[in-house]
Amino acid sequence: PLAAGDGRFDLTFAVPFTHRVRFTADVLGPAEDAALVELLDGMPGVPRRVLAVVEAGVNRSAAVADRVRALAARHPAAVDLIDVLVIEGSERLKTDPTGLLPVLEAIRDHGVDRRNYVLAVGGGAFLDAVGLAVALAHRGVRLIRLPTTTMGQGDSGVGVKNAINFFGKKNWLGTFAVPWAVVNDAALLDTLPDRDFRCGFAEAVKVSLLKDPGFFDELCARAPAVAARDPAAVQWALRRSAGWHLAHITRGGDPFETLEARPLDFGHWSAHRMEPLTDFAVRHGEAVATGLAIDCLYSARKHGLPAADAGRVVRCLLDLGLPVRHPILQDPDALLKGLEEFRQHLGGRLTVTMLRGVGDPIDVHEVDVPAMRAAIAGVEDAVAAAAED
């Protein structure tokens, strides 16, 4: 046993995690379902118990519940499908904590334990809420995510966060939990409306600006093809985006955000404020696009980002089919309250990420409010200038 003569123990320890991410073309179909089945670790010869939770909108458009049942029927020796729970999703699921109850009740009623699996199929907001319920039950059940949006496949679905909105604040109630696995399946994107399809690529722009100038250059060049849903361009962008997000989580040294900085939230302080201000009429990706424009224009004013690069960011976002301006920008005071909410969410002093150049982020602890107001007001002119190019 350890002995502490002075009555104190201060021990540093590490917990090993494996972050499993797969890209597939049609993982619920018979030609490729082995990629999902092989992720179910368990005793040889004993089928793995699986509770599927499917977003209702996705089920209506892609018959996911039936496809999951068919997959289980094809693999009876490996998969014991306990139930398929279909619940409504979207951002509304994140605004009411009672939305977690159907998932928690299903886990309780079916005796799902820590060695069983919850297979969650849906968009980013849906996965956030279901992931929180799964992380709370038994202090954590094995979760396999199948994101059905570009936002989920390129960013949030491969992350380690789960949360719902509470007290009118974005992601106020949540936890960090590494999923057992994530499967990014191309077929699950097929029925996604164009507006939602394009939203996820705001996060690709974000991570390219932070991590990889070459990725940003190529994303600007391929943006029209991505917006037009060209399969090769889309998969290239999603894999690069997911890869950089994964690298930051697994190799960045702060996967659970215990330090001051949250670089992957570049452009998000205003985005998180915009969403509740518009009663979530603005999609997360659309709000991030606007937030990126604001912070790039501010970085050009205060931190040396070349104005031409700020203009390229706005042009790239527009080419991706993302709206950059919004009437809410006419009320900068309401938007600026997001800075304090951002500080409170992390704790300590304000820390936001800005850019000195593409691929050259910096952490700043003070914001020049008049300059930020000017950046907010400048979005309209930047959009007009980009449209003329």
C-alpha positions as CSV (number, residue, x, y, z in Angstrom):
1,P,0.0,0.0,0.0
2,L,1.0,3.6,-0.5
3,A,2.1,5.5,2.5
4,A,1.7,9.2,3.0
5,G,3.6,10.3,6.1
6,D,2.3,13.9,5.8
7,G,-1.3,12.8,5.1
8,R,-1.3,13.7,1.4
9,F,-1.5,11.7,-1.8
10,D,-0.8,13.5,-5.1
11,L,-0.6,10.8,-7.8
12,T,-0.6,11.4,-11.6
13,F,-2.1,8.6,-13.6
14,A,-3.3,8.1,-17.2
15,V,-6.3,6.2,-18.5
16,P,-5.8,4.6,-21.9
17,F,-8.6,5.1,-24.5
18,T,-8.9,3.8,-28.0
19,H,-10.8,6.1,-30.4
20,R,-12.1,3.9,-33.2
21,V,-13.3,5.7,-36.4
22,R,-14.3,4.1,-39.6
23,F,-15.3,5.5,-43.0
24,T,-17.7,3.3,-45.0
25,A,-19.9,3.5,-48.1
26,D,-23.0,1.6,-46.8
27,V,-22.4,0.1,-43.4
28,L,-26.0,-1.0,-42.9
29,G,-26.0,-2.9,-46.2
30,P,-25.0,-6.6,-46.6
31,A,-21.8,-5.8,-48.5
32,E,-20.2,-3.7,-45.8
33,D,-22.0,-4.5,-42.5
34,A,-19.1,-6.5,-41.2
35,A,-17.3,-3.2,-40.6
36,L,-19.9,-2.5,-37.9
37,V,-20.2,-6.0,-36.5
38,E,-16.5,-6.3,-36.0
39,L,-16.6,-3.4,-33.6
40,L,-18.7,-5.3,-31.2
41,D,-16.2,-6.8,-28.8
42,G,-17.3,-9.6,-26.6
43,M,-17.0,-13.3,-25.6
44,P,-16.6,-15.7,-28.5
45,G,-19.8,-17.4,-29.5
46,V,-22.0,-15.0,-27.4
47,P,-24.0,-12.5,-29.3
48,R,-23.4,-8.9,-28.3
49,R,-26.5,-7.1,-26.9
50,V,-27.2,-3.9,-28.8
51,L,-29.9,-1.2,-28.2
52,A,-30.3,0.9,-31.3
53,V,-31.5,4.5,-30.9
54,V,-32.5,6.2,-34.2
55,E,-33.5,9.7,-34.9
56,A,-37.1,9.8,-36.2
57,G,-36.4,12.1,-39.2
58,V,-33.5,9.9,-40.4
59,N,-35.7,6.9,-40.0
60,R,-38.5,8.4,-42.1
61,S,-36.1,9.3,-44.9
62,A,-33.8,6.3,-44.9
63,A,-35.7,3.4,-43.1
64,V,-32.8,3.0,-40.7
65,A,-34.7,1.0,-38.1
66,D,-35.6,-1.7,-40.6
67,R,-32.0,-1.7,-41.9
68,V,-30.6,-2.2,-38.4
69,R,-33.1,-5.1,-37.8
70,A,-32.0,-6.7,-41.1
71,L,-28.4,-6.3,-40.2
72,A,-29.0,-8.1,-36.9
73,A,-30.9,-10.8,-38.7
74,R,-27.9,-11.4,-41.0
75,H,-25.6,-11.8,-38.0
76,P,-27.5,-13.7,-35.3
77,A,-24.3,-15.2,-33.8
78,A,-22.8,-11.8,-33.3
79,V,-25.7,-9.4,-32.7
80,D,-28.5,-9.7,-30.1
81,L,-30.6,-6.6,-31.1
82,I,-32.5,-5.8,-27.9
83,D,-34.7,-3.1,-29.4
84,V,-34.8,-0.2,-31.8
85,L,-35.9,3.0,-30.2
86,V,-37.0,5.8,-32.6
87,I,-37.2,9.3,-31.1
88,E,-37.5,12.8,-32.5
89,G,-34.3,14.7,-32.7
90,S,-33.0,18.0,-34.0
91,E,-31.8,20.9,-31.8
92,R,-35.1,20.8,-29.9
93,L,-34.1,17.5,-28.3
94,K,-31.2,19.4,-26.7
95,T,-33.4,22.0,-25.1
96,D,-35.5,19.8,-22.8
97,P,-33.7,17.4,-20.4
98,T,-36.8,15.2,-20.3
99,G,-35.8,14.2,-23.9
100,L,-33.2,12.0,-22.3
101,L,-35.7,9.9,-20.4
102,P,-36.8,7.6,-23.3
103,V,-33.1,6.5,-23.7
104,L,-32.5,6.1,-20.0
105,E,-35.7,4.2,-19.6
106,A,-34.9,1.9,-22.4
107,I,-31.4,1.2,-21.0
108,R,-33.1,0.4,-17.6
109,D,-36.0,-1.6,-19.0
110,H,-33.8,-3.8,-21.2
111,G,-31.1,-4.3,-18.6
112,V,-28.4,-2.7,-20.8
113,D,-25.1,-2.8,-18.9
114,R,-21.5,-1.5,-19.4
115,R,-20.6,-4.4,-21.6
116,N,-23.6,-3.9,-23.9
117,Y,-23.8,-1.4,-26.7
118,V,-26.0,1.6,-27.6
119,L,-26.0,2.2,-31.4
120,A,-27.0,5.8,-32.0
121,V,-27.9,6.9,-35.5
122,G,-28.7,10.5,-36.1
123,G,-27.5,14.1,-36.5
124,G,-25.1,16.1,-34.3
125,A,-27.7,17.4,-31.8
126,F,-29.3,14.0,-31.5
127,L,-25.9,12.3,-30.9
128,D,-25.1,15.0,-28.3
129,A,-28.3,14.3,-26.3
130,V,-28.3,10.5,-26.7
131,G,-24.6,10.4,-25.9
132,L,-25.2,12.3,-22.6
133,A,-27.9,9.8,-21.6
134,V,-25.6,6.9,-22.4
135,A,-22.7,8.5,-20.5
136,L,-24.9,8.9,-17.4
137,A,-26.4,5.4,-17.4
138,H,-24.2,3.2,-15.2
139,R,-21.6,6.0,-15.4
140,G,-21.1,5.0,-19.0
141,V,-22.4,2.4,-21.5
142,R,-20.5,1.6,-24.7
143,L,-21.7,4.0,-27.4
144,I,-21.3,3.5,-31.2
145,R,-22.2,6.6,-33.1
146,L,-23.4,6.6,-36.7
147,P,-23.6,10.3,-37.6
148,T,-26.0,11.1,-40.4
149,T,-24.9,14.7,-41.0
150,T,-21.7,16.2,-42.4
151,M,-21.4,18.2,-39.2
152,G,-21.4,14.9,-37.2
153,Q,-19.1,13.1,-39.6
154,G,-16.5,15.9,-39.9
155,D,-16.6,17.3,-36.4
156,S,-19.0,16.7,-33.5
157,G,-19.6,13.0,-34.1
158,V,-15.9,12.1,-33.8
159,G,-15.5,14.2,-30.7
160,V,-15.6,13.3,-27.0
161,K,-18.3,15.7,-25.9
162,N,-22.0,15.0,-25.0
163,A,-24.3,17.8,-23.9
164,I,-27.7,19.4,-23.9
165,N,-28.6,23.1,-23.6
166,F,-29.7,24.2,-20.1
167,F,-30.6,27.5,-18.5
168,G,-30.9,28.9,-22.0
169,K,-27.1,28.3,-22.5
170,K,-25.6,26.2,-25.3
171,N,-24.2,22.8,-24.1
172,W,-24.3,23.8,-20.4
173,L,-25.2,20.4,-19.1
174,G,-22.9,17.6,-20.4
175,T,-19.9,15.4,-20.0
176,F,-16.8,14.2,-21.7
177,A,-16.9,10.6,-22.8
178,V,-14.9,8.8,-25.5
179,P,-17.3,6.8,-27.7
180,W,-16.6,3.1,-28.2
181,A,-16.6,3.7,-32.0
182,V,-17.7,6.1,-34.7
183,V,-18.8,5.0,-38.2
184,N,-19.0,7.7,-40.8
185,D,-21.1,6.2,-43.5
186,A,-21.6,7.9,-46.9
187,A,-25.0,6.4,-47.6
188,L,-26.4,8.0,-44.5
189,L,-25.8,11.4,-46.0
190,D,-27.8,10.7,-49.2
191,T,-31.2,12.1,-48.0
192,L,-29.8,15.0,-46.1
193,P,-31.3,18.3,-47.4
194,D,-28.8,20.6,-49.1
195,R,-29.0,23.2,-46.3
196,D,-28.0,20.7,-43.6
197,F,-25.6,18.9,-45.9
198,R,-23.5,22.1,-46.4
199,C,-23.5,23.1,-42.7
200,G,-20.8,20.6,-41.7
201,F,-18.2,22.1,-43.9
202,A,-18.0,25.3,-41.8
203,E,-16.1,23.1,-39.3
204,A,-13.8,21.9,-42.1
205,V,-13.0,25.6,-42.9
206,K,-12.4,26.2,-39.2
207,V,-10.0,23.3,-38.6
208,S,-8.1,24.0,-41.9
209,L,-7.6,27.6,-40.7
210,L,-6.2,26.4,-37.4
211,K,-4.1,23.4,-38.6
212,D,-3.3,23.2,-42.2
213,P,-2.9,26.0,-44.8
214,G,-2.7,23.5,-47.6
215,F,-6.0,22.0,-46.6
216,F,-7.5,25.5,-46.6
217,D,-6.2,26.2,-50.0
218,E,-7.5,23.0,-51.5
219,L,-10.9,23.4,-49.7
220,C,-11.3,26.8,-51.3
221,A,-10.6,25.2,-54.7
222,R,-13.0,22.4,-54.2
223,A,-15.7,24.3,-52.4
224,P,-18.1,24.6,-55.4
225,A,-17.8,20.8,-55.9
226,V,-18.4,20.1,-52.2
227,A,-21.5,22.4,-52.3
228,A,-22.7,20.5,-55.4
229,R,-22.3,17.2,-53.4
230,D,-19.7,15.7,-55.6
231,P,-18.9,12.4,-53.9
232,A,-15.2,12.5,-54.2
233,A,-14.9,16.1,-53.1
234,V,-17.3,15.5,-50.2
235,Q,-15.4,12.5,-48.9
236,W,-12.1,14.2,-49.2
237,A,-13.2,17.1,-47.2
238,L,-14.9,15.0,-44.5
239,R,-11.9,12.7,-44.0
240,R,-9.5,15.6,-43.8
241,S,-11.7,17.5,-41.3
242,A,-12.4,14.4,-39.2
243,G,-8.7,13.5,-39.3
244,W,-7.6,16.9,-38.0
245,H,-10.3,16.9,-35.3
246,L,-9.2,13.5,-34.2
247,A,-5.5,14.5,-34.2
248,H,-6.3,17.4,-31.9
249,I,-8.3,15.3,-29.5
250,T,-5.9,12.4,-29.3
251,R,-2.6,14.2,-29.6
252,G,-3.3,17.8,-28.6
253,G,-2.7,17.2,-24.9
254,D,-6.1,18.5,-23.7
255,P,-8.9,16.2,-24.9
256,F,-11.2,17.1,-22.0
257,E,-10.5,20.9,-22.1
258,T,-9.0,21.3,-18.7
259,L,-6.7,24.1,-19.9
260,E,-7.6,27.6,-20.8
261,A,-7.7,27.4,-24.6
262,R,-10.3,25.7,-26.8
263,P,-8.8,26.2,-30.3
264,L,-11.4,23.9,-31.9
265,D,-14.0,26.5,-30.8
266,F,-12.5,29.2,-33.1
267,G,-15.4,31.3,-34.4
268,H,-17.8,29.7,-31.8
269,W,-18.2,32.4,-29.1
270,S,-20.6,34.3,-31.4
271,A,-22.0,31.1,-33.0
272,H,-23.1,29.7,-29.7
273,R,-24.8,33.1,-28.9
274,M,-26.5,33.3,-32.3
275,E,-28.3,30.0,-32.0
276,P,-30.4,30.8,-28.9
277,L,-30.9,34.4,-30.0
278,T,-32.6,33.1,-33.2
279,D,-34.4,30.4,-31.3
280,F,-32.2,27.9,-33.2
281,A,-33.6,29.0,-36.6
282,V,-30.0,29.3,-37.5
283,R,-28.2,26.0,-37.9
284,H,-25.0,25.4,-36.0
285,G,-22.9,25.3,-39.1
286,E,-24.5,28.5,-40.4
287,A,-23.7,30.2,-37.1
288,V,-20.2,29.0,-37.2
289,A,-19.7,30.3,-40.7
290,T,-20.8,33.8,-39.5
291,G,-18.6,33.4,-36.4
292,L,-15.6,32.5,-38.6
293,A,-16.2,35.6,-40.7
294,I,-16.4,37.8,-37.6
295,D,-13.2,36.5,-36.0
296,C,-11.2,36.5,-39.2
297,L,-12.2,40.2,-39.8
298,Y,-11.3,40.9,-36.2
299,S,-8.0,39.1,-36.5
300,A,-7.2,41.1,-39.6
301,R,-7.8,44.3,-37.6
302,K,-6.0,43.3,-34.4
303,H,-3.6,40.4,-34.9
304,G,-2.0,40.6,-38.3
305,L,-4.1,38.2,-40.4
306,P,-3.8,39.5,-43.9
307,A,-7.0,41.2,-45.0
308,A,-6.8,39.2,-48.3
309,D,-6.9,35.9,-46.3
310,A,-9.9,37.1,-44.3
311,G,-11.6,37.8,-47.6
312,R,-10.7,34.3,-48.9
313,V,-12.4,32.8,-45.8
314,V,-15.6,34.6,-46.6
315,R,-15.4,33.6,-50.3
316,C,-14.8,30.0,-49.3
317,L,-17.8,29.9,-47.0
318,L,-20.0,31.4,-49.7
319,D,-18.7,28.9,-52.3
320,L,-19.7,26.2,-49.8
321,G,-23.2,27.5,-49.9
322,L,-23.1,28.8,-46.3
323,P,-24.9,32.0,-45.4
324,V,-22.4,34.3,-43.7
325,R,-24.5,37.4,-42.8
326,H,-27.6,37.5,-40.7
327,P,-29.9,40.2,-39.3
328,I,-28.8,39.4,-35.8
329,L,-25.5,41.1,-36.6
330,Q,-27.4,44.4,-36.5
331,D,-27.6,44.0,-32.7
332,P,-23.9,43.6,-31.7
333,D,-24.6,44.2,-28.0
334,A,-26.7,41.0,-27.8
335,L,-24.0,39.1,-29.7
336,L,-21.2,40.4,-27.6
337,K,-22.7,38.9,-24.5
338,G,-21.5,35.6,-25.9
339,L,-17.9,36.5,-24.9
340,E,-18.8,36.3,-21.2
341,E,-20.8,33.1,-21.7
342,F,-17.8,31.6,-23.5
343,R,-15.6,32.6,-20.5
344,Q,-18.0,31.1,-18.0
345,H,-18.3,27.9,-19.9
346,L,-14.6,27.2,-19.6
347,G,-13.9,29.1,-16.4
348,G,-11.0,31.4,-15.4
349,R,-10.0,34.3,-17.6
350,L,-11.4,34.8,-21.1
351,T,-9.5,32.8,-23.7
352,V,-10.5,32.9,-27.4
353,T,-8.5,31.8,-30.4
354,M,-7.7,34.2,-33.2
355,L,-5.4,34.1,-36.2
356,R,-2.1,35.8,-37.1
357,G,-2.2,33.9,-40.3
358,V,-3.7,30.8,-41.9
359,G,-2.4,27.9,-39.8
360,D,-1.0,30.3,-37.2
361,P,-3.6,30.5,-34.3
362,I,-3.0,32.5,-31.1
363,D,-4.9,32.6,-27.8
364,V,-6.0,36.1,-26.7
365,H,-7.4,37.0,-23.3
366,E,-8.7,40.5,-24.0
367,V,-11.1,41.6,-26.8
368,D,-11.0,45.1,-28.2
369,V,-14.8,45.7,-28.1
370,P,-14.8,48.6,-30.6
371,A,-12.7,46.6,-33.0
372,M,-15.0,43.6,-32.5
373,R,-18.0,45.8,-33.2
374,A,-16.3,47.0,-36.4
375,A,-15.7,43.4,-37.4
376,I,-19.3,42.5,-36.9
377,A,-20.4,45.5,-38.9
378,G,-17.9,44.6,-41.6
379,V,-19.3,41.2,-42.4
380,E,-21.9,42.8,-44.8
381,D,-19.2,44.6,-46.7
382,A,-17.0,41.5,-46.8
383,V,-19.8,39.4,-48.2
384,A,-20.5,42.0,-50.9
385,A,-16.8,42.2,-51.8
386,A,-16.5,38.4,-52.0
387,A,-19.6,38.3,-54.2
388,E,-17.9,40.7,-56.7
389,D,-14.7,38.6,-57.1
